[in-house]
């Protein structure tokens, strides 16, 4: 199973009452997710931040990232963070 670093853009919002001029200048949030690549297809990439090293073991911290939000995917070498 490969470890990957995915750069992607997400929606962003202010919480609570916010001045309109601040809201008008809001931009998408640039995100970086690092995890184990579980699956990949034309719609999305699925990663997990933690996995059991047992054969067929469970995973935790899973995320499905839409392909339309992804700006880059880099395969990480063993020991690389």
C-alpha positions as CSV (number, residue, x, y, z in Angstrom):
1,X,0.0,0.0,0.0
2,X,1.4,3.4,-1.0
3,X,1.6,6.5,1.2
4,X,0.7,9.7,-0.5
5,X,0.6,13.4,0.0
6,X,-2.5,15.1,-1.6
7,X,-2.8,18.8,-2.1
8,X,-6.4,19.9,-2.5
9,X,-8.8,22.8,-2.2
10,X,-11.8,22.8,0.2
11,X,-14.7,25.2,0.8
12,X,-14.1,27.7,3.5
13,X,-16.4,29.9,5.7
14,X,-16.4,32.3,8.6
15,X,-18.1,31.3,11.8
16,X,-20.7,33.6,13.3
17,X,-21.3,37.2,12.4
18,X,-18.7,38.5,10.0
19,X,-18.2,41.8,8.2
20,X,-19.3,41.6,4.5
21,X,-16.0,42.9,3.3
22,X,-14.2,40.0,4.9
23,X,-16.7,37.5,3.5
24,X,-16.3,38.9,0.0
25,X,-12.5,38.3,0.1
26,X,-12.8,34.7,1.4
27,X,-10.9,32.1,-0.7
28,X,-11.0,28.3,-0.8
29,X,-8.8,26.6,1.9
30,X,-5.6,25.0,0.6
31,X,-5.3,21.6,2.3
32,X,-2.6,18.9,2.5
33,X,-3.6,15.3,3.5
34,X,-1.0,12.6,4.0
35,X,-2.1,9.0,4.3
36,X,-2.3,5.4,2.9
37,X,-3.9,5.2,-0.5
38,X,-6.8,2.8,-0.2
39,X,-8.4,3.4,-3.6
40,X,-8.5,5.7,-6.5
41,X,-10.9,6.2,-9.4
42,X,-12.1,8.9,-11.8
43,X,-14.4,10.4,-9.1
44,X,-12.2,10.4,-5.9
45,X,-9.2,9.3,-4.0
46,X,-9.6,7.5,-0.7
47,X,-6.9,7.6,2.0
48,X,-6.5,6.7,5.6
49,X,-4.2,8.4,8.1
50,X,-3.6,5.2,10.2
51,X,-3.7,1.6,9.3
52,X,-2.9,-1.7,11.1
53,X,0.2,-3.5,9.8
54,X,-1.6,-6.8,10.2
55,X,-2.5,-8.4,6.9
56,X,-6.0,-7.2,6.1
57,X,-6.1,-5.2,9.3
58,X,-8.4,-2.2,9.9
59,X,-7.7,1.5,9.2
60,X,-8.7,4.8,10.8
61,X,-9.0,8.5,9.8
62,X,-10.4,7.7,6.3
63,X,-11.1,10.5,3.8
64,X,-12.6,10.5,0.4
65,X,-11.3,13.5,-1.6
66,X,-13.1,14.4,-4.9
67,X,-10.8,14.5,-7.9
68,X,-12.1,17.9,-8.9
69,X,-10.7,19.3,-5.6
70,X,-7.2,17.7,-6.0
71,X,-4.3,19.9,-7.3
72,X,-1.5,17.3,-6.9
73,X,-0.7,13.8,-5.6
74,X,2.8,12.8,-4.6
75,X,3.9,9.2,-3.6
76,X,6.0,9.3,-0.5
77,X,9.1,7.1,0.0
78,X,9.5,5.0,3.1
79,X,10.6,7.2,6.0
80,X,9.6,10.4,4.2
81,X,7.2,12.7,6.1
